[in-house]
Amino acid sequence: MQELRELASKLLAEKQVAAVIGYEQGRLGVRPAFVTDAAGCDRLLFDHRCVHNLAAYLSPRRTQVAALGRLAVVVKACDARAVAGLIREGQLRREDLVLIGVRCGGVVCDPNCSAPLCAENVAPRCTVCEQREPKLADHLVGDPRPAPPASDRQGERLKELEAKPVAERLALWTELLSRCTRCHACRQVCPMCFCERCIADKTQPTWIESSPHTRGNLAWHLTRAMHLAGRCVGCGECERACPVQIPLGLLNRRLAQVVEERFGYSVTDDPSVPAPIGAFRLDDAEEFIR
């Protein structure tokens, strides 16, 4: 933590950045922090409770954050993939950011959890993440970290679901999505949901019904999942933010598998690698137009 604090203090004191976005101890647990002066850097910390994907604050729809000026952001490997996605899609300029990469050995599911990291509380994203440190970083802090506990509960559940007949899967997802209250917390916390006006908010014409009933809920979540295909960084923030505990990570992970199988593409923290949605290949089968 001392290395992180000293670096952040230097960046602010030398006016290389206007603010540092990192983590601090809050009343209930670890929370995001905005530090705008060098003296405040003593608040910064990083440990296995630092769950939040801070790249969500870099979306251009966060106009108050953009107004601060040049930013330094603390990023784990999964967060760096989101930053790369925003750069890839023209939402950010790399030169406008200073990325402070932190070596990460995994995080817990809940930032309020003070227990040591273990197989029971490790976040699902961490069990399939092979990167202990982000490659897309201007500075790298922290000691090398071991791999997180191996406990891919999400992967096991996904295999169970895929083994079921299509009708059973549809019935299960219909039941799960019927819980949705349409609070849009999943959208608000997602770093890759950056549209100035979401399709779910458009009423002329109305593309997606706004009422929280089964038909509208299915339309909303399937549309959002398709919009994230080949773009979702697997940070799991949508599922963590969901007040009714819909396993949205399962849906996004399955689509990521399909994209990898069909296009040989996995989300990367290299912004120069084009995603399938923004690239054309002559060997694309294009079955959908035949």
C-alpha positions as CSV (number, residue, x, y, z in Angstrom):
1,M,0.0,0.0,0.0
2,Q,2.9,2.4,0.8
3,E,4.2,2.0,-2.8
4,L,0.7,2.9,-4.2
5,R,0.3,5.9,-1.9
6,E,3.7,7.3,-2.7
7,L,3.1,7.0,-6.4
8,A,-0.3,8.6,-6.2
9,S,1.0,11.4,-4.1
10,K,3.8,12.0,-6.6
11,L,1.4,12.1,-9.6
12,L,-0.8,14.6,-7.8
13,A,2.0,16.8,-6.4
14,E,3.7,17.0,-9.8
15,K,0.2,17.8,-11.4
16,Q,0.6,14.9,-13.8
17,V,-3.0,14.1,-13.0
18,A,-6.0,16.0,-11.5
19,A,-7.3,13.1,-9.5
20,V,-6.5,9.5,-8.6
21,I,-9.3,6.9,-8.6
22,G,-8.5,4.1,-6.2
23,Y,-9.9,2.3,-3.1
24,E,-10.3,3.4,0.5
25,Q,-11.8,2.0,3.7
26,G,-15.4,3.0,4.1
27,R,-17.9,2.6,6.9
28,L,-19.0,-0.9,5.9
29,G,-16.0,-2.0,3.8
30,V,-13.7,-1.1,1.0
31,R,-15.2,1.5,-1.5
32,P,-14.0,3.5,-4.5
33,A,-12.1,6.7,-3.6
34,F,-11.4,10.0,-5.5
35,V,-8.3,11.7,-4.3
36,T,-7.5,15.2,-5.6
37,D,-4.7,16.2,-3.4
38,A,-1.4,14.6,-2.4
39,A,-2.2,14.7,1.3
40,G,-5.3,12.5,0.8
41,C,-3.3,9.6,-0.7
42,D,-2.9,8.1,2.8
43,R,-6.5,6.9,2.4
44,L,-5.6,4.7,-0.5
45,L,-5.3,0.9,-0.1
46,F,-5.4,-2.3,-2.1
47,D,-6.2,-5.8,-0.9
48,H,-8.5,-8.7,-1.7
49,R,-11.6,-6.6,-0.8
50,C,-11.0,-4.3,-3.7
51,V,-13.8,-5.7,-5.8
52,H,-15.1,-2.7,-7.8
53,N,-14.1,-2.3,-11.4
54,L,-13.0,1.4,-11.4
55,A,-13.0,1.5,-15.2
56,A,-16.8,2.1,-14.9
57,Y,-16.0,5.7,-13.9
58,L,-14.1,6.3,-17.1
59,S,-17.2,5.9,-19.3
60,P,-17.9,9.2,-21.2
61,R,-21.4,9.3,-19.8
62,R,-19.8,10.0,-16.4
63,T,-19.5,13.7,-17.3
64,Q,-18.7,14.8,-13.7
65,V,-15.7,12.5,-13.7
66,A,-14.5,13.6,-17.1
67,A,-14.7,17.2,-16.0
68,L,-12.0,16.6,-13.4
69,G,-9.3,16.4,-16.1
70,R,-6.5,13.9,-16.6
71,L,-7.0,10.9,-14.3
72,A,-4.9,8.2,-12.7
73,V,-6.8,4.9,-12.1
74,V,-5.9,1.9,-10.1
75,V,-6.5,-1.2,-12.2
76,K,-6.5,-5.0,-11.7
77,A,-6.0,-7.2,-14.8
78,C,-9.8,-7.4,-15.3
79,D,-10.2,-3.7,-15.0
80,A,-7.4,-3.1,-17.5
81,R,-9.4,-5.2,-20.0
82,A,-12.3,-2.8,-19.6
83,V,-10.0,0.2,-20.1
84,A,-8.7,-1.4,-23.3
85,G,-12.3,-1.9,-24.5
86,L,-13.2,1.7,-24.0
87,I,-10.0,2.7,-25.9
88,R,-10.7,0.2,-28.6
89,E,-14.2,1.6,-29.1
90,G,-13.1,5.2,-29.2
91,Q,-14.5,6.2,-25.8
92,L,-11.2,7.0,-24.3
93,R,-7.8,8.2,-25.4
94,R,-4.8,6.4,-23.9
95,E,-2.8,9.6,-23.4
96,D,-5.6,11.0,-21.2
97,L,-5.0,8.3,-18.5
98,V,-2.3,7.2,-16.2
99,L,-2.9,3.5,-15.3
100,I,-1.6,2.3,-12.0
101,G,-1.5,-1.5,-12.3
102,V,-1.8,-3.6,-9.1
103,R,-0.7,-7.2,-8.8
104,C,-3.8,-9.1,-7.7
105,G,-4.2,-12.6,-6.3
106,G,-7.9,-12.5,-6.5
107,V,-10.7,-10.7,-4.7
108,V,-13.7,-11.7,-2.6
109,C,-17.3,-11.6,-3.8
110,D,-18.3,-8.9,-1.3
111,P,-16.2,-5.8,-0.5
112,N,-17.6,-5.9,3.0
113,C,-16.1,-9.3,3.7
114,S,-13.1,-9.0,6.0
115,A,-12.3,-12.8,6.0
116,P,-9.2,-14.1,4.3
117,L,-9.5,-15.0,0.7
118,C,-10.5,-18.7,0.3
119,A,-12.4,-21.1,-2.0
120,E,-15.7,-20.2,-0.4
121,N,-15.6,-16.4,-0.8
122,V,-13.4,-15.9,-3.9
123,A,-15.2,-14.0,-6.7
124,P,-16.1,-16.2,-9.7
125,R,-14.1,-14.1,-12.2
126,C,-10.9,-14.8,-10.3
127,T,-11.0,-18.6,-10.7
128,V,-10.7,-18.2,-14.5
129,C,-8.4,-15.3,-14.6
130,E,-4.8,-16.2,-15.5
131,Q,-3.4,-12.7,-15.2
132,R,-1.9,-11.7,-11.8
133,E,-0.9,-8.3,-13.2
134,P,-2.2,-6.0,-15.9
135,K,-0.1,-5.5,-19.0
136,L,-1.9,-2.2,-19.9
137,A,-0.3,-0.1,-17.2
138,D,2.0,2.9,-16.9
139,H,3.1,1.9,-13.4
140,L,3.0,-1.5,-11.6
141,V,2.9,-1.8,-7.8
142,G,2.8,-4.5,-5.3
143,D,4.6,-7.8,-4.8
144,P,4.0,-10.8,-7.1
145,R,0.8,-12.6,-6.0
146,P,-0.1,-16.4,-6.1
147,A,-3.0,-17.6,-8.1
148,P,-6.4,-17.4,-6.3
149,P,-8.0,-20.4,-4.7
150,A,-9.3,-22.9,-7.3
151,S,-13.1,-23.0,-7.0
152,D,-14.9,-22.6,-10.3
153,R,-18.4,-22.8,-9.0
154,Q,-19.7,-20.7,-11.8
155,G,-18.1,-22.9,-14.4
156,E,-19.6,-26.0,-12.8
157,R,-23.1,-24.5,-12.8
158,L,-22.7,-23.4,-16.4
159,K,-21.9,-27.0,-17.4
160,E,-24.9,-28.3,-15.5
161,L,-27.2,-25.8,-17.3
162,E,-25.7,-26.6,-20.8
163,A,-26.5,-30.3,-20.2
164,K,-30.2,-29.6,-19.8
165,P,-32.6,-29.6,-22.8
166,V,-33.3,-26.2,-24.5
167,A,-36.8,-26.1,-23.1
168,E,-35.6,-26.6,-19.5
169,R,-32.9,-23.9,-20.0
170,L,-35.5,-21.4,-21.3
171,A,-37.8,-22.2,-18.4
172,L,-35.0,-21.7,-15.9
173,W,-33.8,-18.4,-17.4
174,T,-37.4,-17.1,-17.7
175,E,-37.9,-17.8,-14.0
176,L,-34.6,-16.2,-13.0
177,L,-35.2,-13.1,-15.1
178,S,-38.7,-12.7,-13.8
179,R,-37.2,-11.5,-10.5
180,C,-35.8,-8.4,-12.2
181,T,-37.1,-5.1,-10.9
182,R,-35.7,-3.2,-13.9
183,C,-33.6,-1.0,-11.6
184,H,-30.8,-1.1,-14.2
185,A,-28.1,-1.4,-11.6
186,C,-26.4,-3.9,-13.9
187,R,-26.2,-1.3,-16.6
188,Q,-25.0,1.5,-14.3
189,V,-22.1,-0.5,-12.9
190,C,-20.9,-1.9,-16.2
191,P,-17.9,-0.2,-17.7
192,M,-18.9,-1.3,-21.2
193,C,-22.4,0.2,-21.0
194,F,-21.6,3.7,-22.2
195,C,-24.5,4.7,-24.5
196,E,-25.7,8.3,-23.8
197,R,-29.2,7.0,-24.2
198,C,-29.8,3.3,-23.6
199,I,-32.2,1.4,-25.9
200,A,-34.1,0.5,-22.8
201,D,-34.9,4.2,-22.3
202,K,-36.1,4.9,-25.8
203,T,-39.9,5.3,-26.2
204,Q,-40.3,6.6,-29.8
205,P,-40.4,3.8,-30.8
206,T,-40.4,1.6,-27.6
207,W,-37.9,-1.2,-28.3
208,I,-38.0,-2.7,-24.8
209,E,-41.0,-2.5,-22.5
210,S,-40.1,-0.8,-19.2
211,S,-42.4,-2.7,-16.9
212,P,-40.8,-5.4,-14.8
213,H,-42.7,-8.3,-16.3
214,T,-41.5,-11.5,-17.9
215,R,-41.7,-10.3,-21.5
216,G,-40.0,-7.0,-20.9
217,N,-37.3,-8.6,-18.6
218,L,-36.4,-11.2,-21.2
219,A,-36.1,-8.5,-23.9
220,W,-33.9,-6.3,-21.7
221,H,-31.5,-8.9,-20.4
222,L,-31.1,-10.8,-23.7
223,T,-30.6,-7.5,-25.6
224,R,-28.0,-6.4,-23.1
225,A,-26.2,-9.8,-23.2
226,M,-26.0,-9.6,-27.0
227,H,-24.6,-6.0,-26.8
228,L,-21.9,-7.3,-24.5
229,A,-21.0,-10.4,-26.6
230,G,-17.2,-10.1,-27.3
231,R,-17.0,-7.1,-25.1
232,C,-17.8,-8.2,-21.6
233,V,-14.6,-8.3,-19.5
234,G,-16.0,-10.8,-17.0
235,C,-15.6,-8.5,-14.0
236,G,-18.9,-9.7,-12.5
237,E,-20.0,-6.3,-11.3
238,C,-23.4,-6.6,-12.9
239,E,-24.1,-9.8,-10.8
240,R,-22.7,-8.3,-7.6
241,A,-24.9,-5.1,-8.0
242,C,-28.1,-7.0,-8.8
243,P,-30.4,-6.6,-5.8
244,V,-32.3,-9.8,-6.6
245,Q,-29.2,-11.9,-7.2
246,I,-29.8,-12.9,-10.8
247,P,-26.7,-14.8,-12.0
248,L,-26.0,-12.5,-14.9
249,G,-22.4,-13.7,-14.9
250,L,-23.5,-17.1,-16.2
251,L,-25.2,-15.5,-19.2
252,N,-22.3,-13.3,-20.1
253,R,-19.7,-16.1,-19.6
254,R,-21.7,-18.4,-21.9
255,L,-21.7,-15.8,-24.6
256,A,-18.0,-15.2,-24.2
257,Q,-17.5,-19.0,-24.8
258,V,-19.5,-18.8,-28.0
259,V,-17.5,-15.8,-29.2
260,E,-14.3,-17.7,-28.5
261,E,-15.5,-20.8,-30.2
262,R,-16.8,-19.1,-33.3
263,F,-14.3,-16.3,-33.7
264,G,-11.3,-17.4,-31.7
265,Y,-11.5,-14.2,-29.7
266,S,-11.1,-13.6,-26.0
267,V,-11.4,-10.1,-24.5
268,T,-7.8,-8.7,-24.1
269,D,-6.2,-5.7,-22.4
270,D,-4.5,-4.9,-25.7
271,P,-6.6,-2.1,-27.3
272,S,-5.0,-2.7,-30.7
273,V,-6.7,-6.1,-31.1
274,P,-10.1,-5.6,-32.8
275,A,-13.1,-7.3,-31.3
276,P,-15.3,-9.4,-33.6
277,I,-18.1,-6.8,-33.6
278,G,-15.7,-4.3,-35.1
279,A,-13.8,-6.5,-37.6
280,F,-14.5,-8.2,-40.9
281,R,-13.1,-11.5,-42.0
282,L,-13.4,-13.1,-45.4
283,D,-13.7,-16.6,-43.8
284,D,-16.8,-15.5,-41.7
285,A,-19.5,-18.1,-42.3
286,E,-22.3,-15.5,-42.1
287,E,-25.0,-18.1,-41.5
288,F,-27.3,-15.5,-40.2
289,I,-27.9,-14.0,-43.6
290,R,-28.2,-17.2,-45.6
